[in-house]
C-alpha cells in the first residue's frame, strides 16, 4: 500500500533504488545508511558521499528522505542503466576544475572551469554569467564543494537564456 502511494510521486527507478536500503518501509535513511547507498550505488568515496549527504539533507535532520534522494538523483543526471557513470562524470569534472586538489573549487578555479562548461543551449557562458553562477553557488568563504557543484551543473543543464546584454549587470538573489 505505501509503495503504491509513493509510486505516484517518485519515479519507479528512484524508489526501487532507495527501497534497497530502507528498513521497515520507513522513507528515510539515516546518515550511515545513506552514505553506504551513495558509495555502493554511485561509486562515490566516503568524503564525496558525505558531502553529497550534507548537501541534499535539506532539512538538516541527519536523514535522507526519499524526496531528498530524488533531488540528488535528478541533479546527478543519473541514467538508470548506469548510475556510476553519471556520478563519476560529475566527480571527474569537479576534480578537473579543482586544480589544486583541495576538495573545493575557489573563485579563480571556478572562473577558469566555468569557461569550459556550456549552457542548456550549448553556448559558452558569458563572463557576467560566470560571475553570477560563482556568486550564487559559492559558500561564504568563496568556495564550491562537490555538492554545490552538482547543483550548479544541474542549473546549467536547465539554463537556456540568451547571453545578457553588454550593459546589464546580473543580480545575485542571495544578496537582495
N, C-alpha and C positions, 0 to 999 in steps of 0.2 A: 504494500500500500504506500509506504513512504517513498519507495523508489518511483512509483507512478507519479506522485505529486512532484517530486524533484525533477523528474524527467521532462516535465513541461517547460521548465525554465532553463535547465542546464543541458547542453548537448550531450548525447549519449557517450561519445568517446571521452569527454571530460569526466562525466560521472563514473564511468566504468574504471577509469584510471584511479580516481580518488577513492572509490569504494574498496579497491585492493588494500588500502591502508587504514580503513575505518574500523573501529570497534563498535559492536552493538548498534549499528545504524546511526551512530552519532555523527552529525555532519560537520565535525571539526576534528582536526588533527592537532595534537599537542606539538610543541616545537620540535622535540626529538623525532617524532614520527614524520612530521612534515619535512624536516631536513633529510631524513632517511629516504623519503619518497623522491625529493628533488635530486638527491645523489643517484639513487638507483634508476630512476626513470629518465632523467635528463642529463646524466653524466657530469653533474657539477661536483667540484671538490667541496670539502667541508666549509671552507671560507666563503666560496661562491654561494653555496646553498644557504648558509647562514645570512648572508647579505640579502639574498632574494626573499628569504622568510621575513626578515626585518622590513624590507620594502613593501611587501604585499600583505603583511599583517596590519591592515589599515586601521583597525580599532585598537591596536597595540595591547591585545589581551593575552598574548603568548600562545595563541592558537591560530591555525589557518582554517578558515571556513571554506566550504565548497565555493562560495561566491568569491572569496579572496583568491582561491586557487584558480578559478575560472579567469579572473583578471590576469593572473600570472600567465596562464596558458595562452590567452589571447595576445597579450603583449609579447610573449616569446615568439609568436608566429609559428607555433608548432604544427608540424604535419603529423597526423595520427599514425601514419605508417612508420615514421622515424623521428620521434621526439628528440633523440640525442643530437641529430644533425642540426636542427634549428637552434637548440641551446648552445651547442658548440660553436656555431657560426657567430652568435651574439658574443659569446665569451672571447672568441678569437679576434673579432672586430674591436672589442674593448681592449684587449691586450695589445693589438697593433697600434691603437691610439695612445695607450698608456706607455709612452716612450721610455720613461724612467723605471717602469716596472713597480711602481709604488702601490699599486692596487687601487689607485684613484687617478682620475684624469684632472689635471689642473687647467687653468684658463688657457695657457699657451698651447698645451697639448690638444685641448678641445678646439681651439681656433684652427689648428692645422688639420686635425682629424675630421672636423665637420666639413672642411673643404672637399673631402673625398666622398661624402655622402650625398645622396640625391633625394629630392622631394618625391612625392607620390606620382608626379607627372614626369619624373626622370630628369629634371633640370638640376643644375648645381644651385646651391644656396647662395644668395646674395650676402655680402659682408654684414649688412644690417640684420639679416635673418640669423646669421651665425651668432652675432652678439645677443640677439633676442633669445635664441634657444639655449645659449650658455647661461644667460641671466635667469631664465625660468627653470633651469634644470639643476644648476649648482647649489650646493648647500651654503650655509652662512660663511664657511671658510673658502668658498670659491672652488670646491672640489666636487667631482661627479663620481659616485661609486657605481658598481655594476648594476645595481637595482635601478638607480636613476637613469643610467644609460639605456637600460632595457626599455624604460618608459619613453625616453627620448626617441629611440628607434621606432617605437610604435607610433608616436606622434608624427614622425617624418613619413611613415607609411601612409598616413591619412592626410598629410599636408599637401593640398593641391592648389594653393593660392598662387596667383601670378607674382612675379618679383615686385617688391614695393617700389613706388615712385621714388626718384632720387631725392626729392625734397621732403619726404615723410620720415619721421622717427617712429620706430616701433615701441609701443609702451609695454612694460612688464606689469602684468596684472598683480603680481605678488607685491609690488611696491605701491599700488594705488589703494 
